[in-house]
Amino acid sequence: MGAKKIKWNSERILSLSAMSISFMTLIIFIYQTNLMSKQNYLSILPYLQVSTSNDSEANSYSLSLENNGVGPAIIESVKMQYQGQEYDLKDYDDYMFRFLVSQSAVLDSIINVDTSTLNAGMAIPPNTRYRILSVSTPGDYQLFMREFNRILANGLRYEIRYKSIQDEHWLIHIDSEGPEKLD
């Protein structure tokens, strides 16, 4: 028995051409879908930074989180390290100032301080600044800066974990030059 010889006619050539074009279209579609997926991840990229404003002439200090990215940053946890111990900010009702008072009781005498929480699940929209605390009266400013600088000099560190809406996880800390991807 010999091998059957294929007869090439216009119908077979047309069928084979249509199948080849369909296969190439499928490959291009998969490639484009992959590119669109990558573009989607890049278009929803939160970029958190800790920002401070210290104006000694106006006796004001503020500590904020800025999201300079293009998607919301969802806070997962805030940890503080001080003198070899780690603290979870949720143990201080998510207030940074309450944590600072626990490390320096004299800060409790500050009357004019604006504070906000940094609780898990909170979303910081893109291109916004979220103020964590601010002090803006002369006596309170002097006291706060003296104690805050002492606490910083004694080893205050922070670690903020957050995620994007696509569940990518990020970390910023006092020594980071920008967010570190955890995934």
MIRO-573866 format. One record per residue (C-alpha): x, y, z. Coordinates in pm, 1 decimal. Each point is the difference from the previous one (the first is absolute). Layout:
BEGIN
px:X | py:Y | pz:Z
...
END
This chain:
BEGIN
px:0.0 | py:0.0 | pz:0.0
px:134.7 | py:334.1 | pz:-93.1
px:-65.7 | py:336.4 | pz:149.4
px:-302.8 | py:180.0 | pz:-132.1
px:83.3 | py:301.7 | pz:-205.4
px:-180.8 | py:320.5 | pz:98.5
px:-168.6 | py:173.3 | pz:-284.1
px:40.0 | py:375.1 | pz:24.0
px:-290.7 | py:187.1 | pz:-131.5
px:-127.1 | py:350.5 | pz:61.5
px:-237.6 | py:-113.6 | pz:280.7
px:279.6 | py:-168.3 | pz:199.5
px:233.7 | py:294.9 | pz:-45.1
px:-274.7 | py:241.4 | pz:107.7
px:-84.2 | py:-214.9 | pz:307.3
px:363.8 | py:-29.7 | pz:104.3
px:50.8 | py:376.9 | pz:-46.2
px:-307.5 | py:76.7 | pz:212.5
px:124.7 | py:-230.4 | pz:279.3
px:347.4 | py:158.1 | pz:-9.3
px:-143.7 | py:351.0 | pz:16.9
px:-226.8 | py:-102.6 | pz:292.1
px:295.9 | py:-147.3 | pz:188.8
px:209.7 | py:314.0 | pz:-51.7
px:-296.1 | py:214.9 | pz:111.3
px:-27.5 | py:-208.0 | pz:319.8
px:370.9 | py:51.7 | pz:76.2
px:-31.7 | py:377.3 | pz:-56.7
px:-313.0 | py:11.8 | pz:219.6
px:181.6 | py:-179.2 | pz:285.5
px:296.8 | py:236.3 | pz:-32.1
px:-223.9 | py:310.3 | pz:2.6
px:-194.7 | py:-129.9 | pz:300.5
px:327.8 | py:-50.1 | pz:188.2
px:109.5 | py:357.2 | pz:-84.8
px:-336.7 | py:140.4 | pz:112.2
px:26.4 | py:-190.3 | pz:329.0
px:347.3 | py:142.1 | pz:66.7
px:-120.1 | py:349.5 | pz:-88.7
px:-296.5 | py:-40.4 | pz:235.3
px:230.4 | py:-91.3 | pz:291.4
px:225.0 | py:296.5 | pz:-72.8
px:-295.3 | py:236.6 | pz:-20.2
px:-109.5 | py:-91.4 | pz:354.2
px:326.7 | py:46.1 | pz:185.6
px:-17.5 | py:183.3 | pz:335.4
px:323.4 | py:168.2 | pz:110.4
px:-7.3 | py:94.3 | pz:368.7
px:254.8 | py:229.4 | pz:161.0
px:29.2 | py:147.6 | pz:348.5
px:14.6 | py:377.8 | pz:-19.9
px:93.7 | py:248.8 | pz:271.8
px:-39.6 | py:373.5 | pz:12.2
px:197.8 | py:186.6 | pz:264.7
px:-32.0 | py:378.5 | pz:3.0
px:178.4 | py:129.0 | pz:311.8
px:-77.4 | py:361.3 | pz:-87.7
px:-374.5 | py:-72.2 | pz:-2.6
px:32.0 | py:-250.2 | pz:289.2
px:-164.7 | py:-279.4 | pz:-195.4
px:82.4 | py:-361.1 | pz:-68.1
px:-203.6 | py:-256.4 | pz:-190.7
px:47.4 | py:-364.7 | pz:-86.9
px:-192.5 | py:-137.8 | pz:-299.0
px:-28.5 | py:-292.0 | pz:-237.4
px:-0.5 | py:91.3 | pz:-368.4
px:-119.9 | py:-226.7 | pz:-278.1
px:185.3 | py:115.1 | pz:-309.5
px:-113.2 | py:-301.6 | pz:-200.8
px:-291.0 | py:-57.3 | pz:-234.0
px:-212.2 | py:-233.2 | pz:211.4
px:-126.5 | py:-5.4 | pz:358.7
px:227.7 | py:-129.8 | pz:275.7
px:-182.6 | py:-219.4 | pz:251.4
px:171.3 | py:-10.0 | pz:340.6
px:53.1 | py:-352.2 | pz:132.5
px:207.8 | py:63.6 | pz:312.3
px:213.3 | py:261.0 | pz:174.9
px:277.9 | py:-118.4 | pz:228.8
px:230.4 | py:211.4 | pz:211.1
px:338.8 | py:-108.1 | pz:133.9
px:153.8 | py:181.6 | pz:291.1
px:292.9 | py:-97.2 | pz:222.2
px:-4.4 | py:-362.1 | pz:-113.5
px:-374.1 | py:-57.5 | pz:36.9
px:-266.2 | py:-19.8 | pz:-268.8
px:-340.3 | py:161.4 | pz:42.5
px:-313.7 | py:-31.5 | pz:-209.2
px:-170.7 | py:336.3 | pz:-49.7
px:-342.3 | py:-164.1 | pz:39.3
px:86.7 | py:-45.7 | pz:369.1
px:-7.1 | py:381.6 | pz:19.2
px:-337.0 | py:26.3 | pz:-179.0
px:198.7 | py:59.8 | pz:-320.9
px:116.5 | py:345.3 | pz:115.5
px:369.3 | py:80.1 | pz:-46.3
px:-17.5 | py:275.6 | pz:261.6
px:-129.6 | py:-243.9 | pz:266.2
px:298.2 | py:-221.7 | pz:-71.3
px:236.9 | py:296.9 | pz:39.7
px:-166.1 | py:94.4 | pz:332.0
px:54.1 | py:-357.9 | pz:120.5
px:373.2 | py:49.1 | pz:-62.6
px:17.4 | py:352.1 | pz:147.7
px:-272.7 | py:84.4 | pz:251.2
px:85.5 | py:371.8 | pz:-11.4
px:-156.8 | py:13.1 | pz:-349.1
px:-338.1 | py:-54.0 | pz:166.0
px:9.9 | py:364.2 | pz:111.6
px:-21.4 | py:121.0 | pz:-362.7
px:-338.8 | py:164.8 | pz:-43.8
px:-15.5 | py:93.4 | pz:-368.0
px:80.6 | py:-310.1 | pz:-201.5
px:-198.3 | py:-126.3 | pz:-297.7
px:11.0 | py:-376.1 | pz:-40.8
px:-146.1 | py:-255.9 | pz:-239.4
px:-8.5 | py:-377.0 | pz:7.6
px:200.1 | py:-235.4 | pz:-218.9
px:-218.6 | py:-305.8 | pz:26.1
px:3.9 | py:-314.9 | pz:-210.8
px:-237.1 | py:11.8 | pz:-294.2
px:24.7 | py:375.3 | pz:-42.2
px:51.3 | py:102.1 | pz:-364.7
px:211.6 | py:299.2 | pz:-93.2
px:-110.0 | py:122.0 | pz:-344.6
px:258.6 | py:78.9 | pz:-267.3
px:159.0 | py:345.7 | pz:-2.5
px:-110.6 | py:80.9 | pz:353.8
px:164.6 | py:78.0 | pz:330.0
px:-136.6 | py:-151.3 | pz:320.6
px:108.5 | py:189.0 | pz:312.5
px:88.0 | py:-230.3 | pz:290.7
px:77.5 | py:273.0 | pz:251.6
px:75.2 | py:369.5 | pz:20.1
px:101.7 | py:245.8 | pz:270.4
px:-23.8 | py:373.0 | pz:-63.7
px:24.9 | py:214.1 | pz:312.0
px:330.7 | py:135.5 | pz:135.3
px:15.9 | py:-173.7 | pz:339.8
px:-140.8 | py:-327.3 | pz:-128.4
px:230.1 | py:7.8 | pz:-302.7
px:313.9 | py:50.2 | pz:212.8
px:-93.6 | py:-282.7 | pz:236.8
px:-101.2 | py:-234.7 | pz:-280.4
px:315.9 | py:56.8 | pz:-203.4
px:227.6 | py:-47.2 | pz:302.2
px:-164.3 | py:-330.7 | pz:97.4
px:-57.7 | py:-125.7 | pz:-354.7
px:365.3 | py:59.4 | pz:-91.6
px:107.5 | py:-178.9 | pz:319.7
px:-221.2 | py:-299.1 | pz:-86.1
px:135.9 | py:-5.3 | pz:-356.5
px:359.0 | py:15.5 | pz:128.6
px:-72.9 | py:-293.1 | pz:232.2
px:-92.5 | py:-221.9 | pz:-294.1
px:-362.3 | py:57.7 | pz:-102.9
px:-78.8 | py:-196.5 | pz:-317.1
px:-321.0 | py:-67.8 | pz:-190.1
px:-126.3 | py:-255.2 | pz:-249.8
px:-316.6 | py:53.8 | pz:-203.9
px:-139.5 | py:-284.9 | pz:-207.2
px:-257.4 | py:78.7 | pz:-263.0
px:-152.5 | py:-151.2 | pz:-310.6
px:-146.3 | py:101.4 | pz:-332.6
px:-354.2 | py:-82.6 | pz:-106.1
px:152.3 | py:-283.7 | pz:-204.2
px:136.4 | py:-152.1 | pz:322.0
px:366.0 | py:84.6 | pz:-61.0
px:172.1 | py:51.9 | pz:335.7
px:251.2 | py:274.9 | pz:79.6
px:210.8 | py:115.5 | pz:294.4
px:150.7 | py:333.2 | pz:96.3
px:223.4 | py:60.8 | pz:301.1
px:223.0 | py:272.4 | pz:134.4
px:306.3 | py:-119.3 | pz:-196.2
px:-172.1 | py:-72.0 | pz:-333.4
px:55.0 | py:220.7 | pz:-302.2
px:-343.4 | py:-93.3 | pz:-129.2
px:-257.1 | py:-276.9 | pz:29.4
px:131.1 | py:-356.8 | pz:-4.7
px:-218.9 | py:-257.0 | pz:-173.8
px:-68.0 | py:-302.7 | pz:220.0
px:-157.8 | py:-238.5 | pz:-253.5
END
